[in-house]
Amino acid sequence: MLLEPRAMADARPPEEHADIREGVRALCAHYPGEYWRKLDRERAYPTEFVRALTEAGYLGCLIPEAFGGSGLGIGAAAAILEEVHASGGNGAACHAQMYTMGTILRHGSPAQKQRFLPEIAAGRLRLQAFGVTEPTAGTDTTAIRTAAVKKGGAYIVNGQKVWTSRAEHSDLMLLLARTTPREQAKRKTEGLSVFLVDMRAALGKGLTIRPIRTMINHATTEVFFDNLEVPAEHLIGEEGAGFRYILDGMNAERILIAAECIGDARWFIARARDYAKERVVFGRPIGQNQGIQFPIARAYAQSQAAALMVMRAASLYEAGAPCGAEANMAKMLASEASWFAADTCLQTHGGFGFAEDYDIERKFRETRLYQVAPISTNLILAYIAEHVLGLPRSY
């Protein structure tokens, strides 16, 4: 008995955020492949789609009800992004608002929460930019050089960030900068601080944004700070404790991107399965051949296993328990599952997989990113080796 496309891909209990998933699928139906293909050709931002998600309350799902949000957990946010990708869309245009939100929720002052969260929940403010990575530091976050020096009632910021996605489409940026030089800090993870930068006020007054055109429509940029003045009240939490705050956000980021990868895998597997049933060559469906059906079956098995790890990581995060290992493993396993599913789908379609109208080549490019970002597979393996298995540090 053949499974239906939606019944096919569920390692979760059937009631797991069922209403949310159904609502997101219904919303995404208004943004079919043609919508995403046009944006991809023009490297344009999906403004209408992001507005629709915001107005439906999905982007504010993690914001407490007291501040105008839904007060849901990261499992609900993961379900939203998974369904966006399973529907053929791309949540990269707006997912940062979900995973950066945790830094404000967990470490922001009452005044900061009251000032910003209701506006973000209502869609009047966009928090989409996450300024961490730098050209000379890469994954070694403690080696960043962007500096914030306290001067009176403000911090003066100088430096550069790269791969800061959505900076041109965000009102606020969560920025990590050094407030104590690395050589003066007791530990290299100390002396880093987090700021909430009002980009509307900063643009042209110490803040410069330059787009980077890439192989995918990711709206990414490099950002330059030249004596940018950031009010002291925009410091999140304690000065010097920012690395720990950012780690919280990174775990959320990995869980949510893992969920997106599960959605991608579901999309690729459904497309491959359907095409293999319909495409007839030498008088029989190509899906009758084990050389076609076995890779699709393997992709399905891999995606189901990865989905269970995503669920595990999300449940630990919601419980406030340590989840670094699980978040990293979820991201690695889900990105590998989606990439295998993507390759299988492309191979199943043959030449048609490269045709723009099939959407496969676009999704193929998009899901490949997550082997590299937001953290590479090798760094995840190094983390597991050292922090889980107790092996000597390799770098």
Number of C-alpha atoms within 10 A of each C-alpha: 3 5 8 10 14 11 9 14 22 14 15 12 8 9 7 13 16 12 10 16 18 13 14 20 17 13 16 20 13 11 16 12 18 13 13 23 18 12 14 17 12 10 17 13 18 19 11 10 21 18 14 15 18 20 14 15 18 23 28 28 22 24 25 17 14 11 19 17 20 17 15 16 17 24 22 21 25 26 22 29 30 27 28 24 25 26 22 23 27 25 21 19 21 26 22 24 23 24 24 22 21 22 22 23 16 14 17 21 16 10 9 17 17 13 12 18 23 20 15 23 25 18 18 11 16 22 28 27 27 25 24 22 23 22 13 14 14 16 17 10 19 18 17 24 19 22 22 26 18 15 11 9 10 17 22 20 23 20 19 24 26 21 24 25 24 24 24 19 17 19 20 24 22 25 21 25 28 26 24 19 18 18 9 10 14 10 10 16 16 21 22 29 25 31 26 24 22 18 20 12 14 17 14 13 14 16 21 16 19 14 17 14 12 11 11 18 23 23 21 22 21 20 21 19 22 15 17 22 23 22 18 16 15 18 22 23 19 13 16 18 17 26 21 16 21 23 13 20 22 21 23 29 23 28 33 32 29 34 33 32 33 35 30 33 33 31 27 29 29 22 20 26 19 14 17 21 14 12 14 13 9 6 7 12 15 20 22 13 11 11 11 19 19 14 20 26 16 16 25 23 15 20 29 22 15 27 26 16 22 28 23 17 31 28 16 16 22 14 11 9 10 13 21 23 15 22 28 27 24 30 35 26 23 34 30 25 27 32 26 24 32 30 19 23 29 20 16 24 19 11 9 15 20 16 13 14 13 16 18 24 18 23 22 23 15 20 22 19 16 24 19 13 15 16 17 15 20 12 16 17 14 17 20 18 15 14 14 11 10 10 12 10 10 9 5
